[in-house]
Amino acid sequence: MRTGLLALRAAGAAAVLVTLPAGAAHAAPAKDGGSVTVTPYGVSPGTEVDLRVSGCDGKTGKASSAAFVAAVPLSPSADQPTLFGEARVKSSAAPGTYEILVVCPGHDIVSEIKGSVRVLPGGHTPAPTPTAPVHAGGGGTAAHPAAAPLTGQAAVPGEGPGTRHAVIGLVLAAVAAVAVAFRSVRRRRSARQ
């Protein structure tokens, strides 16, 4: 029994280490107290990022960057006292860190808040974003199941399991194997007595 518990504890510790999240957002504080939070901070060309801006006096703003396809209008976010917008990174953007400039028209002055976004080397095409309602149903009967790219990068949500899921599955399989082996040994011992 002690061997089974030790194996179970080791498998649990390995599962916890595998599921620890990596930093996905980056907030750049401004001189006047405002900040620009980019989620995710490091992205491949052609992907979309969320911008949250604090420190604007007004209810609107505009974010621009050489990395973005176009200037991004900002509006109040529903859940936080910040402005929110979504920006698409140019598919032709070279890897590097790009400055983001946010202009906020206030009551008496125009505020400027700066942030940044990091463009990573491209290696895969981002998953397409639906432009119409998605027809649900069919399950395994779909005519063309989605194929995940074989790039060795982390899976994009919606592309199926990635490395982390495979490791968790292997850990769980190892725990199950230890439990079965432990039970077999106990049955053999009780059968001999």
C-alpha positions in Angstrom: 0.0 0.0 0.0 2.8 2.4 0.8 4.3 1.9 -2.7 1.0 2.8 -4.3 0.6 5.9 -2.2 4.1 7.1 -3.0 3.5 6.6 -6.7 0.2 8.4 -6.5 1.8 11.4 -4.7 4.6 11.5 -7.3 2.0 11.4 -10.2 0.0 14.2 -8.5 3.1 16.4 -8.1 4.0 15.8 -11.8 0.5 16.8 -12.9 0.6 20.0 -10.9 3.9 21.0 -12.4 2.6 20.3 -15.9 -0.5 22.4 -15.5 1.2 25.6 -14.2 0.2 28.4 -16.5 2.8 30.6 -18.3 2.5 34.3 -18.1 0.1 35.4 -20.8 -0.5 39.1 -20.1 1.8 42.1 -19.9 1.0 45.5 -18.4 3.1 48.5 -19.2 2.7 51.3 -16.7 2.6 54.9 -18.0 4.3 57.9 -16.4 0.9 59.4 -15.3 -0.4 56.2 -13.7 -2.1 54.7 -16.7 -1.2 51.3 -18.2 -1.8 49.2 -21.2 -2.3 45.4 -20.6 -1.8 43.2 -23.7 -3.2 39.6 -23.6 -1.5 37.5 -24.7 1.7 39.6 -24.7 3.8 37.4 -27.1 1.9 36.5 -30.3 2.5 35.1 -33.7 1.9 37.4 -36.8 -1.8 37.4 -37.8 -3.2 36.7 -34.4 -5.5 38.9 -32.2 -4.7 40.5 -28.9 -6.9 42.1 -26.2 -6.0 45.5 -25.0 -7.1 46.9 -21.6 -6.1 50.5 -20.8 -6.4 52.2 -17.5 -5.7 55.9 -16.8 -7.9 57.5 -19.5 -10.1 60.3 -18.3 -12.7 59.9 -20.9 -14.9 57.0 -22.1 -13.1 56.4 -25.4 -9.6 56.1 -26.8 -7.6 54.8 -29.7 -4.6 52.5 -29.7 -2.2 52.3 -32.5 1.0 50.4 -33.2 3.2 49.5 -36.2 2.4 45.9 -35.4 -1.4 46.4 -35.8 -3.4 46.1 -39.0 -5.3 49.3 -38.1 -5.8 51.7 -35.2 -8.0 50.2 -32.5 -11.0 52.1 -31.1 -11.3 51.6 -27.3 -14.5 51.6 -25.4 -15.5 51.0 -21.7 -15.1 47.4 -20.7 -18.2 45.8 -19.1 -16.4 44.2 -16.1 -13.6 46.6 -15.1 -13.0 50.4 -14.9 -10.8 50.2 -18.0 -11.1 50.7 -21.7 -11.1 47.6 -23.9 -10.3 46.9 -27.6 -9.2 44.0 -29.8 -6.3 44.4 -32.2 -5.1 42.1 -35.0 -1.3 41.8 -35.5 -0.2 42.2 -39.1 0.5 38.8 -40.8 3.7 40.5 -42.2 4.9 41.8 -38.8 8.6 40.9 -38.2 9.5 39.4 -34.8 10.3 42.0 -32.2 8.8 44.3 -29.6 6.5 47.0 -30.9 5.3 50.1 -29.0 1.6 50.8 -28.6 0.5 54.4 -28.3 -2.9 55.0 -26.7 -4.5 58.5 -27.1 -7.4 59.3 -24.7 -9.4 62.5 -25.1 -10.2 63.6 -21.6 -12.2 66.5 -20.1 -9.6 69.2 -20.6 -6.5 67.4 -21.9 -5.5 64.5 -24.2 -3.7 61.7 -22.4 -1.1 59.5 -24.1 -0.3 56.1 -22.6 2.3 53.8 -24.0 2.6 50.0 -23.9 4.2 47.3 -26.0 3.4 44.0 -27.7 5.9 41.3 -28.7 5.6 39.6 -32.0 7.1 36.1 -32.0 8.6 34.3 -35.0 5.7 33.0 -37.1 5.4 29.3 -37.7 1.8 28.5 -38.0 -1.3 30.1 -39.4 -3.8 31.2 -36.7 -7.1 29.3 -36.4 -9.8 31.0 -38.5 -12.3 33.1 -36.5 -15.9 32.3 -37.3 -17.8 35.0 -39.0 -21.2 33.4 -38.9 -23.0 31.2 -36.3 -21.4 27.9 -35.9 -23.6 24.9 -36.6 -23.2 22.6 -33.6 -23.9 18.9 -33.6 -22.7 16.0 -35.5 -19.9 15.1 -33.1 -17.7 12.5 -34.7 -19.7 12.5 -37.9 -18.2 15.7 -39.1 -17.1 15.4 -42.8 -13.7 17.1 -42.3 -12.3 16.9 -38.8 -9.9 19.8 -38.0 -6.3 18.9 -38.3 -3.8 20.4 -35.9 -0.6 21.8 -37.4 2.5 19.8 -36.8 4.7 22.7 -35.9 5.8 21.6 -32.4 4.3 24.8 -30.9 1.7 24.9 -28.1 -1.8 24.1 -29.3 -4.2 27.0 -30.1 -7.5 26.7 -28.3 -9.9 24.7 -30.5 -7.2 22.7 -32.2 -7.3 19.7 -29.8 -5.0 18.5 -27.1 -1.4 19.7 -26.9 1.7 18.6 -25.1 0.4 19.5 -21.7 -2.7 17.2 -22.2 -0.5 14.4 -23.5 1.7 14.6 -20.4 -1.3 14.7 -18.1 -2.7 11.6 -19.9 0.6 9.8 -19.5 0.8 10.6 -15.8 -2.8 9.4 -15.3 -2.0 6.2 -17.2 1.0 5.6 -15.0 -1.1 6.1 -11.8 -3.6 3.6 -13.2 -0.9 1.1 -14.0 0.5 1.3 -10.5 -2.9 0.9 -9.0 -3.6 -2.2 -11.1 -0.2 -3.7 -10.3 -0.7 -3.0 -6.6 -4.1 -4.6 -6.6 -2.8 -7.7 -8.4 -0.1 -8.2 -5.8 -2.6 -7.9 -3.0 -4.9 -10.5 -4.7 -2.0 -12.9 -5.2 -1.0 -12.6 -1.5 -4.5 -13.1 -0.3 -5.0 -16.1 -2.6 -1.8 -17.8 -1.2 -3.0 -17.6 2.4 
